[in-house]
Amino acid sequence: MCGIVGYVGRKRAYPILIKGLKRLEYRGYDSAGVAMIGDDGGLNVYKSKGKVADLETHCEEKDTTGTTGIAHTRWATHGEPNSANAHPHYSASGRLALIHNGIIENYVTLKENLMKRDIAFRSDTDSEVLVQLIEYIMLSNQLDLFQAMQVALHQVIGAYAIAVLDREHPDTIVCARQSSPLVVGLGADGEYFLASDASPIAEYTDRVVYLNDGDIAVLQLGKRLNVVSLSGERQHPKVRQIDVTLGQLEKGGYPFFMLKEIFEQPQCIRDCMRGRINVEGDRITLSAVIDYREALVAARRIIIVACGTSWHAALIGKQLIESLCRIPVEVEYASEFRYRNPVIQPDDVVIAISQSGETADTLAAVDLARGAGALVMGVCNAIGASIPRLTQTGVYIHVGPEIGVASTKAFTGQVAVLAMLALCIAKERQTISDELYKSMVRELTLIPEKMERTLQASEHIEKMASIFTYARNCLYLGRGYNYPVALEGALKLKEISYIHAEGYPAAEMKHGPIALIDSEMPVFVIATRDKLYEKVVSNVQEVRARGGRVTALITEGDEQIRHLADHVIELPDTIDCFQPLIASIPLQLLAYHIAVCKGKDVDRPRNLAKSVTVE
Ligand code: F6R
């Protein structure tokens, strides 16, 4: 999704803005632009379709002086990706420049009203309406930018994070947020950084302020950060510490972030468990469960809301919680849940899973659940994001920034957190024996080492990958805990290699998808030695009988399936419910290597965005 960067200080803004945009490239975008108030006092806006590198080329001969600027990467919603629709947008007189993330729902009405006043528009975007409206209010009422924004934003319906420059005030950025994240970095010497997430800021300062919905902030060089609510009340923003390191934002020798992040998983799961599982490896402590013990023990139902990969993790969470805690769990797509008037009771617990903590639909589901009086818990990765701030409690997955658009380490982090959560709640509800609890916790501590062994298959998988680049469709099959793994494996392949793929519960295959099977259709089966193993073997036989080509993920040493499959990938054994932590890794690697073989841009797949901040 769109990205925002801003800088006010004593250094040259342009290199900081360009570097910041590059840090945000992972979010997905199709055009980019930058605006600076130059040394001669002019407001210069440069934009181009394509990558940030194209913008740099476009700027080569231009005036890029100035110590105050804003920059943007755009992911098109209204209007095609081209330089006219790219941000920043000038106001009619050229005095203001604005960048915007989000969607303005009433932009058609606002635009019609402004056009009646002879204001000409240069783009097809909803965003340009904002800068024209702000300037119109500013000039017709003789207000300053900050005052004009306060008036204008009352007329705006929708989601926005905006940053605006005024040529007349070259040391200031005014910004505002509503349902779209915005972070202010407090630098040295009275300088300010601004961004849609902390990644462009982290190398300059670890002191940040996360703006809240309805906040308007004035970032003026050398002056105290001034934050006021839309209704005019002065806010007292909390300065927080971010602990993102530069190494986490760079590739560290890997060709793509996605591969780096796949290989980071053992360490990520260790980090996720650190301080939560005791050194003896037999007890889990989660402060969310201690703080909300009563509500969790008494919960009549748990509803998990999420999107995409996080929704797949939720399906695993459902099985874990139902089997260990004996609480009914419903898993909902946040986008459906928010609009279908769901029944939510005060004794329901709602868990919102979101890597970014900013997904618009999941945020709306959180709002809805809170409004209905349920306890809402976030399971997020991005520290200080909107969902962790809007939920009463939560558990961070602590896997570090995930830059590759296709989620990998966040998925396994989410599953690890859900496993710990289920075990903790089960212990409190006394639905698990002491012996089983301890043995499961011990097994969980062994997972990182088993992940390391699994990663050794990368070369084998790389060699295998070229066989599948011809495929137009693939089927992924699994049962029980491995059914969501099949869904996730298929999603990974779709996202980065653009090969159509479907995940199915293996037994469902004969109710339809079996018609598709022939020698052209690769079938990936997660067939580890679990409770449903024999049944999966039968499903593999069914595929074979139709001439299907099977690649099976099997438990180390399993000879039975080896004879039935064309290719096998061996996995270390673990208990059924932790198998997704292991089995998802070869499927991530497979998707990665197939996409690389096909020459795809693995970290920035077409049309996709890392953080889906629009519904
Ligand atoms: C897939 C992927 C997406 C996200 C989804 C939700 O690889 O990353 O499907 O899982 O957009 O995002 P979060 O977890 O940030 O709410």
Residues whose N, C-alpha, C, O or C-beta is under 5 A from the ligand:
A	BS01	F6R	C307 G308 T309 S310 I353 S354 Q355 S356 G357 T359 V405 A406 S407 K610 V612
